[in-house]
Amino acid sequence: MLFTSTATSLATAEAEGFTLPGPAWAFGVTAFAFFMVLLGVLWSFRNTAARYDTPGPVTRVRQGDVHGSQGSRGATDHGAHN
């Protein structure tokens, strides 16, 4: 019992001299604003994994076609004039 009464008296003595630097509601508003900023950062990264996870355009190669869809000239882009 001695420890309990000592701890209680120390906690009470320290609490009497402690004051908050602002009103109590300001801490709640500040915490809410901070978490809203974190939510905004998290929201800005939405769907990022889906964007980078999808493969590029699929080119279909006919069976037996050695050169693929580019033909025998080997044009690399659609605007090339051969």
N, C-alpha and C positions, 0 to 999 in steps of 0.2 A: 504494500500500500504506500510505502514511503516514496517509491519511484513515481507512482501515478500522481500523487499530490505534488511532487517536485516538478514533474513535466507539465502538469496543468498550471502551476503557478508561473513557470517560466514562459509558457505559451501566452498566458494572459498578460504578463508583464511586457512581452515584446509586441503584442497586438495593440496595446494601448498607445504606443508611440508611433505606430505605423499608419500612414495615410496614403491614399492613392494619389497619383499625380494629376488625376482628372476625375470627372464623374464616372460612375460605374457603367452607365449605358454607353459611354464612348468606347470602352474596351470591346463591347459586343459589336458595335458598328464598325470599328476598325478591323476586328477579326472577320466579320462578314464581308467587308470590302476586299480584304486580302484574299479570302477564299474565292471571291468572284473573279479577281484577277487571275488566280491560278486556274480557275475553270475556263477563263478566256484563252489562256495559253494552251490548255489541254484541248479545247474545242478547235483551235487553229490547226491542230495536227490530225483532225478527223479524216478518215479515209486515206491516209497516207500509205498505209501498208498495202491497200488494194491497188493504189496507183503504181507502186513499184514492184508488186508481186506478179502482175500480168506480163506474159511474154509479148514480144513484138509481133508484127504482122506475120502470119503464117503463109509461106509460099508452097504451093502444091506442085510437086514434081511428078510428071507422068512416068509410069514404070517403063524403063528402057531408055529414057531421055537422059543422056549423059550431061548435057549442059544446063538442065533445069529449064526454067521459064525464060531465060535470058537469050536463048537462041545460040547460034554458033558464033556470033560476033562478040558476045560477052559484054553487052551494054550494061553499065552499072546503074544508070538512072533512067527514068522514063523520058526525060527531055533530050536524051542523046540522039543525035542524027547520024545514022550510019549509012 
